[in-house]
Amino acid sequence: MTLTRSDLKWYGNEWGIPATPEQVKVLALNDLRASAHAERDALVWDDDGATVQALANAAGVAVTYVHVDLATMTAERRTV
């Protein structure tokens, strides 16, 4: 599954009713936790940290993650 920053505005129910701000916080936090604690097939974002930043902002939390650049074979620890 790939989640992008634009997906945050689509949090809601199956009828297309948007989520409340409190529901968005819960859903964003759930997505962050699912990625952090997945045993396999964790969410991976290919947007230089923009989605992690958007989810952290929506959830109202600080997030530390590892950014990997496969082109240069480098890894960088980031906190947003």
N, C-alpha and C positions, 0 to 999 in steps of 0.2 A: 504494500500500500504506500502511496506517495501522497503526502499532504503538503499543500502549498499555503502561503500567506493568504491567498484569495479564498481558500477553503474556509477560513475562519468565519467569514461572513455567512457561510451556508450552514453553520451549526443550527439545527432546528429539528422539527419532527418530520415524519413521513409525508405530511400534507403541505410542507413548505412554509410552515409558520416559523419565523425566526426565533432563536433562543433568546431568553432574557440575558442581561449582562451577567447575572449570577450563574446561570446555566452555562454560558460561554466560559466562565472561569473554571467551572467544574470539568467541562468537556476538554478544555485545553490542558488542564492538569492531568486528566486521565490519559490523554495522548502522550504527554511527556513521560508519565510513569510507565506506560506501555512500552515506549521505546527504551527506557532505561532498564527495565526489568525483564525484557523478553529473553527467553532462553535461546531462541532462534527466530529468524525472520523479523527482526526489529525494524521499525520504521527508519528509513534512510532518506535524507533530504539532500538534493544536489543544487543548493542555492547559496552556498557560502555562508550559512548560518542564519539567513533571513527568516526561515520558518521557525527555527528554535527561538530566535528573538521575538517573533510575533506571538508564539505560544507562551513564552515566559511573560511577556507583557500582558497578554490576555488573562493568564492565570495569576498574575501578581506575585511571581516568585523569581528568585535568582536561579539560574541554571548554569552548571559547569559541564562542558562537553568537550569532546576531542574532534577537531577539524582535521581531516586527512586530505592531502592534495596528492592524488595518484600520479599526476604528471611529474611532480618534483620529488615524489616519494618522501614527503615530510608530514609530520603530525604536530599539531599545535593545540594545547589546552586553552580553552576560552571560557570566560564567564560572562553571562549577559544578565 
